[in-house]
């Protein structure tokens, strides 16, 4: 039982670090794309306001929520593996 708690704790810790890293990387990529879009197509108004509005839209997007699969997929795979090993 203690081994399961230790696995859950360290697994959550590793997945949290991975989630934060992927989340920051994804936001930086989106910021870069918005900057390039403004530089090539728009060039009117405030560039920072355009990027800020684009990042606010990105925060509400489905793509942003897909990053939460970093927590779900490993837990399902480990659970499925444990089930298949023990009951088949």
N, CA, C and O atoms as CSV, one atom per row, in Angstrom:
chain,resi,resn,atom,element,x,y,z
A,1,UNK,N,N,0.825,-1.189,0.000
A,1,UNK,CA,C,0.000,0.000,0.000
A,1,UNK,C,C,0.872,1.256,0.000
A,1,UNK,O,O,0.560,2.245,-0.663
A,2,UNK,N,N,1.967,1.197,0.755
A,2,UNK,CA,C,2.863,2.346,0.802
A,2,UNK,C,C,3.513,2.592,-0.562
A,2,UNK,O,O,3.749,3.737,-0.947
A,3,UNK,N,N,3.795,1.517,-1.283
A,3,UNK,CA,C,4.408,1.652,-2.610
A,3,UNK,C,C,3.448,2.340,-3.574
A,3,UNK,O,O,3.873,3.143,-4.405
A,4,UNK,N,N,2.160,2.032,-3.470
A,4,UNK,CA,C,1.166,2.677,-4.325
A,4,UNK,C,C,1.066,4.168,-4.016
A,4,UNK,O,O,0.968,4.987,-4.930
A,5,UNK,N,N,1.091,4.518,-2.749
A,5,UNK,CA,C,1.046,5.931,-2.360
A,5,UNK,C,C,2.288,6.669,-2.848
A,5,UNK,O,O,2.202,7.811,-3.300
A,6,UNK,N,N,3.437,6.015,-2.754
A,6,UNK,CA,C,4.673,6.625,-3.223
A,6,UNK,C,C,4.636,6.815,-4.743
A,6,UNK,O,O,5.045,7.858,-5.254
A,7,UNK,N,N,4.141,5.796,-5.461
A,7,UNK,CA,C,4.001,5.910,-6.914
A,7,UNK,C,C,3.063,7.048,-7.279
A,7,UNK,O,O,3.360,7.833,-8.179
A,8,UNK,N,N,1.937,7.144,-6.590
A,8,UNK,CA,C,0.970,8.199,-6.876
A,8,UNK,C,C,1.570,9.578,-6.596
A,8,UNK,O,O,1.382,10.507,-7.382
A,9,UNK,N,N,2.282,9.714,-5.496
A,9,UNK,CA,C,2.862,11.008,-5.142
A,9,UNK,C,C,3.915,11.442,-6.159
A,9,UNK,O,O,3.850,12.547,-6.698
A,10,UNK,N,N,4.888,10.561,-6.418
A,10,UNK,CA,C,5.952,10.934,-7.348
A,10,UNK,C,C,5.444,11.015,-8.790
A,10,UNK,O,O,5.936,11.821,-9.579
A,11,UNK,N,N,4.472,10.188,-9.127
A,11,UNK,CA,C,3.866,10.282,-10.451
A,11,UNK,C,C,3.175,11.618,-10.645
A,11,UNK,O,O,3.321,12.256,-11.688
A,12,UNK,N,N,2.418,12.043,-9.635
A,12,UNK,CA,C,1.747,13.344,-9.711
A,12,UNK,C,C,2.764,14.477,-9.799
A,12,UNK,O,O,2.562,15.446,-10.530
A,13,UNK,N,N,3.844,14.352,-9.058
A,13,UNK,CA,C,4.890,15.368,-9.087
A,13,UNK,C,C,5.526,15.474,-10.473
A,13,UNK,O,O,5.699,16.571,-11.002
A,14,UNK,N,N,5.870,14.335,-11.048
A,14,UNK,CA,C,6.481,14.327,-12.384
A,14,UNK,C,C,5.500,14.831,-13.430
A,14,UNK,O,O,5.872,15.618,-14.300
A,15,UNK,N,N,4.254,14.388,-13.354
A,15,UNK,CA,C,3.251,14.844,-14.322
A,15,UNK,C,C,2.981,16.337,-14.172
A,15,UNK,O,O,2.710,17.010,-15.167
A,16,UNK,N,N,3.048,16.865,-12.966
A,16,UNK,CA,C,2.844,18.303,-12.765
A,16,UNK,C,C,3.969,19.112,-13.380
A,16,UNK,O,O,3.725,20.142,-14.007
A,17,UNK,N,N,5.203,18.651,-13.205
A,17,UNK,CA,C,6.342,19.341,-13.829
A,17,UNK,C,C,6.217,19.287,-15.347
A,17,UNK,O,O,6.459,20.282,-16.030
A,18,UNK,N,N,5.843,18.133,-15.869
A,18,UNK,CA,C,5.656,17.987,-17.310
A,18,UNK,C,C,4.533,18.891,-17.816
A,18,UNK,O,O,4.664,19.520,-18.866
A,19,UNK,N,N,3.428,18.953,-17.068
A,19,UNK,CA,C,2.302,19.802,-17.451
A,19,UNK,C,C,2.702,21.276,-17.502
A,19,UNK,O,O,2.369,21.984,-18.453
A,20,UNK,N,N,3.405,21.725,-16.491
A,20,UNK,CA,C,3.833,23.131,-16.449
A,20,UNK,C,C,4.772,23.423,-17.614
A,20,UNK,O,O,4.647,24.465,-18.258
A,21,UNK,N,N,5.708,22.524,-17.894
A,21,UNK,CA,C,6.638,22.725,-18.997
A,21,UNK,C,C,5.941,22.781,-20.343
A,21,UNK,O,O,6.221,23.668,-21.150
A,22,UNK,N,N,5.038,21.847,-20.595
A,22,UNK,CA,C,4.311,21.832,-21.869
A,22,UNK,C,C,3.396,23.041,-21.970
A,22,UNK,O,O,3.258,23.621,-23.047
A,23,UNK,N,N,2.776,23.424,-20.883
A,23,UNK,CA,C,1.884,24.580,-20.883
A,23,UNK,C,C,2.649,25.870,-21.208
A,23,UNK,O,O,2.190,26.681,-22.013
A,24,UNK,N,N,3.795,26.051,-20.589
A,24,UNK,CA,C,4.607,27.244,-20.858
A,24,UNK,C,C,5.100,27.235,-22.298
A,24,UNK,O,O,5.053,28.261,-22.977
A,25,UNK,N,N,5.574,26.080,-22.770
A,25,UNK,CA,C,6.060,25.972,-24.145
A,25,UNK,C,C,4.939,26.274,-25.143
A,25,UNK,O,O,5.154,27.000,-26.114
A,26,UNK,N,N,3.761,25.728,-24.912
A,26,UNK,CA,C,2.636,25.949,-25.814
A,26,UNK,C,C,2.238,27.423,-25.848
A,26,UNK,O,O,1.928,27.960,-26.911
A,27,UNK,N,N,2.248,28.069,-24.698
A,27,UNK,CA,C,1.901,29.497,-24.651
A,27,UNK,C,C,2.950,30.335,-25.374
A,27,UNK,O,O,2.602,31.300,-26.054
A,28,UNK,N,N,4.225,29.983,-25.239
A,28,UNK,CA,C,5.275,30.717,-25.945
A,28,UNK,C,C,5.166,30.546,-27.459
A,28,UNK,O,O,5.383,31.496,-28.211
A,29,UNK,N,N,4.828,29.337,-27.903
A,29,UNK,CA,C,4.641,29.103,-29.336
A,29,UNK,C,C,3.467,29.930,-29.850
A,29,UNK,O,O,3.553,30.534,-30.919
A,30,UNK,N,N,2.376,29.958,-29.097
A,30,UNK,CA,C,1.208,30.746,-29.520
A,30,UNK,C,C,1.547,32.242,-29.555
A,30,UNK,O,O,1.124,32.950,-30.468
A,31,UNK,N,N,2.298,32.716,-28.577
A,31,UNK,CA,C,2.705,34.123,-28.552
A,31,UNK,C,C,3.554,34.452,-29.776
A,31,UNK,O,O,3.380,35.505,-30.388
A,32,UNK,N,N,4.468,33.558,-30.133
A,32,UNK,CA,C,5.323,33.765,-31.301
A,32,UNK,C,C,4.498,33.801,-32.588
A,32,UNK,O,O,4.751,34.627,-33.465
A,33,UNK,N,N,3.516,32.909,-32.703
A,33,UNK,CA,C,2.659,32.894,-33.893
A,33,UNK,C,C,1.824,34.168,-33.993
A,33,UNK,O,O,1.642,34.711,-35.082
A,34,UNK,N,N,1.322,34.638,-32.864
A,34,UNK,CA,C,0.546,35.880,-32.883
A,34,UNK,C,C,1.425,37.066,-33.279
A,34,UNK,O,O,0.984,37.949,-34.015
A,35,UNK,N,N,2.662,37.087,-32.793
A,35,UNK,CA,C,3.581,38.161,-33.165
A,35,UNK,C,C,3.896,38.143,-34.651
A,35,UNK,O,O,3.928,39.193,-35.293
A,36,UNK,N,N,4.128,36.959,-35.200
A,36,UNK,CA,C,4.393,36.855,-36.644
A,36,UNK,C,C,3.169,37.246,-37.458
A,36,UNK,O,O,3.297,37.892,-38.498
A,37,UNK,N,N,1.987,36.861,-36.994
A,37,UNK,CA,C,0.761,37.227,-37.699
A,37,UNK,C,C,0.590,38.740,-37.726
A,37,UNK,O,O,0.219,39.305,-38.755
A,38,UNK,N,N,0.853,39.388,-36.622
A,38,UNK,CA,C,0.717,40.842,-36.577
A,38,UNK,C,C,1.763,41.489,-37.478
A,38,UNK,O,O,1.456,42.449,-38.185
A,39,UNK,N,N,2.992,40.980,-37.462
A,39,UNK,CA,C,4.061,41.561,-38.272
A,39,UNK,C,C,3.815,41.412,-39.769
A,39,UNK,O,O,4.164,42.309,-40.536
A,40,UNK,N,N,3.224,40.301,-40.200
A,40,UNK,CA,C,3.063,40.061,-41.632
A,40,UNK,C,C,1.735,40.542,-42.182
A,40,UNK,O,O,1.678,40.952,-43.341
A,41,UNK,N,N,0.661,40.510,-41.399
A,41,UNK,CA,C,-0.657,40.797,-41.944
A,41,UNK,C,C,-1.282,42.097,-41.446
A,41,UNK,O,O,-1.854,42.843,-42.241
A,42,UNK,N,N,-1.188,42.377,-40.175
A,42,UNK,CA,C,-2.005,43.450,-39.596
A,42,UNK,C,C,-1.269,44.788,-39.604
A,42,UNK,O,O,-1.665,45.706,-40.323
A,43,UNK,N,N,-0.235,44.905,-38.835
A,43,UNK,CA,C,0.583,46.117,-38.731
A,43,UNK,C,C,-0.205,47.393,-38.436
A,43,UNK,O,O,0.245,48.488,-38.773
A,44,UNK,N,N,-1.353,47.263,-37.822
A,44,UNK,CA,C,-2.141,48.427,-37.415
A,44,UNK,C,C,-2.509,48.269,-35.948
A,44,UNK,O,O,-2.812,47.163,-35.501
A,45,UNK,N,N,-2.485,49.340,-35.211
A,45,UNK,CA,C,-2.859,49.291,-33.807
A,45,UNK,C,C,-1.702,48.884,-32.925
A,45,UNK,O,O,-0.532,48.961,-33.302
A,46,UNK,N,N,-2.068,48.455,-31.755
A,46,UNK,CA,C,-1.076,48.091,-30.742
A,46,UNK,C,C,-0.748,46.605,-30.834
A,46,UNK,O,O,-1.632,45.759,-30.699
A,47,UNK,N,N,0.505,46.295,-31.059
A,47,UNK,CA,C,0.948,44.908,-31.199
A,47,UNK,C,C,0.755,44.145,-29.892
A,47,UNK,O,O,0.288,43.006,-29.912
A,48,UNK,N,N,1.101,44.745,-28.768
A,48,UNK,CA,C,0.958,44.077,-27.476
A,48,UNK,C,C,-0.505,43.777,-27.138
A,48,UNK,O,O,-0.813,42.730,-26.570
A,49,UNK,N,N,-1.397,44.697,-27.490
A,49,UNK,CA,C,-2.822,44.471,-27.241
A,49,UNK,C,C,-3.339,43.317,-28.104
A,49,UNK,O,O,-4.159,42.521,-27.645
A,50,UNK,N,N,-2.869,43.224,-29.336
A,50,UNK,CA,C,-3.259,42.132,-30.222
A,50,UNK,C,C,-2.799,40.785,-29.660
A,50,UNK,O,O,-3.555,39.814,-29.649
A,51,UNK,N,N,-1.558,40.744,-29.198
A,51,UNK,CA,C,-1.023,39.503,-28.631
A,51,UNK,C,C,-1.753,39.147,-27.342
A,51,UNK,O,O,-2.068,37.980,-27.108
A,52,UNK,N,N,-2.021,40.136,-26.514
A,52,UNK,CA,C,-2.730,39.893,-25.255
A,52,UNK,C,C,-4.132,39.327,-25.517
A,52,UNK,O,O,-4.559,38.385,-24.849
A,53,UNK,N,N,-4.847,39.909,-26.496
A,53,UNK,CA,C,-6.186,39.423,-26.832
A,53,UNK,C,C,-6.116,38.008,-27.409
A,53,UNK,O,O,-6.973,37.175,-27.114
A,54,UNK,N,N,-5.114,37.739,-28.219
A,54,UNK,CA,C,-4.955,36.399,-28.775
A,54,UNK,C,C,-4.653,35.365,-27.705
A,54,UNK,O,O,-5.145,34.239,-27.773
A,55,UNK,N,N,-3.852,35.736,-26.723
A,55,UNK,CA,C,-3.538,34.809,-25.628
A,55,UNK,C,C,-4.743,34.583,-24.722
A,55,UNK,O,O,-4.898,33.499,-24.160
A,56,UNK,N,N,-5.596,35.591,-24.574
A,56,UNK,CA,C,-6.826,35.406,-23.802
A,56,UNK,C,C,-7.750,34.422,-24.520
A,56,UNK,O,O,-8.383,33.581,-23.882
A,57,UNK,N,N,-7.827,34.528,-25.845
A,57,UNK,CA,C,-8.604,33.556,-26.619
A,57,UNK,C,C,-7.994,32.166,-26.504
A,57,UNK,O,O,-8.712,31.173,-26.397
A,58,UNK,N,N,-6.677,32.100,-26.526
A,58,UNK,CA,C,-5.983,30.819,-26.411
A,58,UNK,C,C,-6.238,30.168,-25.055
A,58,UNK,O,O,-6.370,28.947,-24.970
A,59,UNK,N,N,-6.309,30.971,-23.999
A,59,UNK,CA,C,-6.556,30.422,-22.661
A,59,UNK,C,C,-7.928,29.743,-22.563
A,59,UNK,O,O,-8.114,28.846,-21.740
A,60,UNK,N,N,-8.871,30.155,-23.380
A,60,UNK,CA,C,-10.211,29.576,-23.367
A,60,UNK,C,C,-10.390,28.493,-24.430
A,60,UNK,O,O,-11.476,27.925,-24.546
A,61,UNK,N,N,-9.359,28.198,-25.198
A,61,UNK,CA,C,-9.488,27.282,-26.329
A,61,UNK,C,C,-9.475,25.823,-25.902
A,61,UNK,O,O,-9.042,25.479,-24.803
A,62,UNK,N,N,-9.960,24.977,-26.801
A,62,UNK,CA,C,-9.974,23.539,-26.579
A,62,UNK,C,C,-8.556,22.980,-26.588
A,62,UNK,O,O,-8.251,22.041,-25.853
A,63,UNK,N,N,-7.702,23.549,-27.408
A,63,UNK,CA,C,-6.307,23.096,-27.495
A,63,UNK,C,C,-5.614,23.226,-26.143
A,63,UNK,O,O,-4.844,22.351,-25.747
A,64,UNK,N,N,-5.884,24.291,-25.458
A,64,UNK,CA,C,-5.289,24.509,-24.134
A,64,UNK,C,C,-5.753,23.444,-23.143
A,64,UNK,O,O,-4.978,22.971,-22.311
A,65,UNK,N,N,-7.026,23.076,-23.246
A,65,UNK,CA,C,-7.577,22.072,-22.342
A,65,UNK,C,C,-7.059,20.671,-22.659
A,65,UNK,O,O,-7.051,19.808,-21.781
A,66,UNK,N,N,-6.630,20.434,-23.884
A,66,UNK,CA,C,-6.095,19.129,-24.247
A,66,UNK,C,C,-4.798,18.819,-23.512
A,66,UNK,O,O,-4.435,17.653,-23.361
A,67,UNK,N,N,-4.108,19.837,-23.061
A,67,UNK,CA,C,-2.869,19.617,-22.331
A,67,UNK,C,C,-3.139,18.872,-21.021
A,67,UNK,O,O,-2.236,18.241,-20.473
A,68,UNK,N,N,-4.360,18.941,-20.522
A,68,UNK,CA,C,-4.713,18.204,-19.300
A,68,UNK,C,C,-4.644,16.695,-19.500
A,68,UNK,O,O,-4.636,15.944,-18.524
A,69,UNK,N,N,-4.596,16.246,-20.739
A,69,UNK,CA,C,-4.450,14.815,-21.000
A,69,UNK,C,C,-3.125,14.277,-20.474
A,69,UNK,O,O,-2.949,13.066,-20.346
A,70,UNK,N,N,-2.198,15.174,-20.171
A,70,UNK,CA,C,-0.932,14.756,-19.570
A,70,UNK,C,C,-1.188,14.059,-18.235
A,70,UNK,O,O,-0.429,13.168,-17.854
A,71,UNK,N,N,-2.231,14.445,-17.528
A,71,UNK,CA,C,-2.580,13.788,-16.273
A,71,UNK,C,C,-3.402,12.519,-16.512
A,71,UNK,O,O,-3.232,11.533,-15.795
A,72,UNK,N,N,-4.276,12.530,-17.494
A,72,UNK,CA,C,-5.249,11.452,-17.672
A,72,UNK,C,C,-4.646,10.225,-18.346
A,72,UNK,O,O,-4.850,9.104,-17.880
A,73,UNK,N,N,-3.907,10.419,-19.434
A,73,UNK,CA,C,-3.416,9.291,-20.224
A,73,UNK,C,C,-2.495,8.363,-19.425
A,73,UNK,O,O,-2.714,7.152,-19.467
A,74,UNK,N,N,-1.489,8.845,-18.707
A,74,UNK,CA,C,-0.636,7.906,-17.956
A,74,UNK,C,C,-1.392,7.126,-16.879
A,74,UNK,O,O,-1.105,5.949,-16.660
A,75,UNK,N,N,-2.339,7.755,-16.215
A,75,UNK,CA,C,-3.105,7.063,-15.174
A,75,UNK,C,C,-3.942,5.948,-15.804
A,75,UNK,O,O,-4.017,4.848,-15.257
A,76,UNK,N,N,-4.563,6.223,-16.936
A,76,UNK,CA,C,-5.358,5.205,-17.617
A,76,UNK,C,C,-4.465,4.067,-18.107
A,76,UNK,O,O,-4.828,2.899,-17.969
A,77,UNK,N,N,-3.317,4.386,-18.670
A,77,UNK,CA,C,-2.400,3.347,-19.162
A,77,UNK,C,C,-1.894,2.478,-18.013
A,77,UNK,O,O,-1.854,1.255,-18.144
A,78,UNK,N,N,-1.513,3.075,-16.908
A,78,UNK,CA,C,-1.042,2.296,-15.759
A,78,UNK,C,C,-2.169,1.446,-15.185
A,78,UNK,O,O,-1.963,0.278,-14.857
A,79,UNK,N,N,-3.346,2.021,-15.064
A,79,UNK,CA,C,-4.489,1.259,-14.559
A,79,UNK,C,C,-4.849,0.097,-15.475
A,79,UNK,O,O,-5.127,-1.004,-15.000
A,80,UNK,N,N,-4.847,0.331,-16.776
A,80,UNK,CA,C,-5.135,-0.728,-17.732
A,80,UNK,C,C,-4.075,-1.821,-17.689
A,80,UNK,O,O,-4.397,-3.007,-17.763
A,81,UNK,N,N,-2.818,-1.425,-17.569
A,81,UNK,CA,C,-1.732,-2.404,-17.476
A,81,UNK,C,C,-1.874,-3.257,-16.224
A,81,UNK,O,O,-1.727,-4.477,-16.289
A,82,UNK,N,N,-2.156,-2.636,-15.094
A,82,UNK,CA,C,-2.334,-3.387,-13.844
A,82,UNK,C,C,-3.516,-4.346,-13.973
A,82,UNK,O,O,-3.432,-5.496,-13.542
A,83,UNK,N,N,-4.599,-3.887,-14.553
A,83,UNK,CA,C,-5.770,-4.736,-14.727
A,83,UNK,C,C,-5.460,-5.924,-15.631
A,83,UNK,O,O,-5.789,-7.061,-15.291
A,84,UNK,N,N,-4.836,-5.675,-16.768
A,84,UNK,CA,C,-4.542,-6.744,-17.713
A,84,UNK,C,C,-3.538,-7.756,-17.159
A,84,UNK,O,O,-3.668,-8.957,-17.397
A,85,UNK,N,N,-2.550,-7.275,-16.429
A,85,UNK,CA,C,-1.551,-8.187,-15.851
A,85,UNK,C,C,-2.185,-9.055,-14.760
A,85,UNK,O,O,-1.866,-10.239,-14.658
A,86,UNK,N,N,-3.049,-8.504,-13.971
A,86,UNK,CA,C,-3.600,-9.251,-12.841
A,86,UNK,C,C,-4.821,-10.112,-13.184
A,86,UNK,O,O,-5.074,-11.107,-12.506
A,87,UNK,N,N,-5.564,-9.756,-14.201
A,87,UNK,CA,C,-6.820,-10.458,-14.461
A,87,UNK,C,C,-6.891,-11.150,-15.806
A,87,UNK,O,O,-7.940,-11.693,-16.154
A,88,UNK,N,N,-5.812,-11.151,-16.575
A,88,UNK,CA,C,-5.798,-11.883,-17.837
A,88,UNK,C,C,-4.612,-12.761,-17.946
A,88,UNK,O,O,-4.445,-13.451,-18.952
